[in-house]
């Protein structure tokens, strides 16, 4: 017996439109007429129809198993998609935007990232590999289909996916498998997502973050539904890798990979992903200084933008919420001085020396780190937070001293300001907000140990370390 599953409301009202669509999809069915179809039947009608020598074709927006009391296994389900699936004529008539429909119908949040590889310092090996793959892609010799990244929390795994999408002009999609677990037919819903994406002209980076948690591969018990979704993802990943989806790059990340390799080694077997990476802590001598320098420049721009905006409000005659800035801007005006001089002193502190800052940190808490000596004790997000706190603390301190007249506005004209050394501020912040290697050594140690314990077998491709 045939069950036509309908998404487009028009097809539930207009049998001629439905018949035309069924023929366009190539379904081998007789012409649909009121005599040989049942539209949204009640349970009793379906049961009666099942007893007929030639049962009618059921047309319904519900799946058979959702109709209580019906043995849905006797039905052949045919999915009648609208030409612009998942968008219907009703969506268009109501003016519902595409992003809302994609979120509600497919659980997709598609975005154009605001970051690129210019926003990701360090990780030189990863950058070079991607550059090589992109060159091969431009030559038509390769489609970048899958990348797998595991490593310590905060190493930049999911951030890499965003930067990769931004650098290559791809749309960024976060695939929330927890959403599919809650749906009536999760595997069909996953099919809907991939069918939709593969029909688009745009290219996509599809991210599944912390995949071991999605599939309960973190040591907890598994279940049949989880296995079904995992199997469906493997099917699509294989199809993409074999070239059936040249517009999708699949990125999966994991913090803990040992259970994945133990229970589902087929996920990372050779030929499943183009590359597999282990993201470690940044190197003290190379990537850590590059990351810290990048975030210093970013935070300086943020401070300059914020103070410039406050000064613009001041020049418009508005009263500022900050009494300190109000006072400083008044004093600058009285001295006939530009605000840029004040900003330059906030962000161009001559004492900020990246190499020295790293040595100070290593000297303060380096003895307590659990990484090898060549690795920095902070992850990139922790470096970002550290830099932000340092510059903000320095800006607040300088502003306060100007406000209390410990330093006069006129002294800003001179190169040397009697301010507290930046490294004293650094020391306070390091001890106030220590990194995870100090606060959660067992968890970080376990994540680091994974890379050393992984044995490379015939079925598992080698992981490349990135630091």
Secondary structure, DSSP 8 states (H G I E B T S, - for coil): -EEEEE--THHHH-HHHHHHHHHHTT-------TTSEEES--HHHHHHHHTSTT--EEEESS-GGGSTT--GGG-EEEEE--TTTT--HHHHHHT--HHHHIIIII---EE--S--GGG--S-HHHHHHHHHHHHHHHTTS----EEEEEESTTSSHHHHHHHHHHHTT-EEEE--HHHHHTSTTHHHHHHHHHHHHHTSSS-EEEEE-SHHHHTT-SSS---HHHHHHHHHHHHHHHHIIIII-TTEEEEEEES--HHHHHH-GGGGBBTTBSEEEEE---BTTTHHHHHHHHHHHHHHHHHHHHHHHHHHHHHTT---S-HHHHHHHHHHHHTT--HHHHHHHHH--TT--HHHHHHHHHHHHGGG--S-TTB-SS-HHHHHHHHHHHHHHHHHHHHHHHHTTSS-GGGGGSS------HHHHHHHHHHHS--HHHH-HHHHHHHHHHHHH----TTB---EEE-
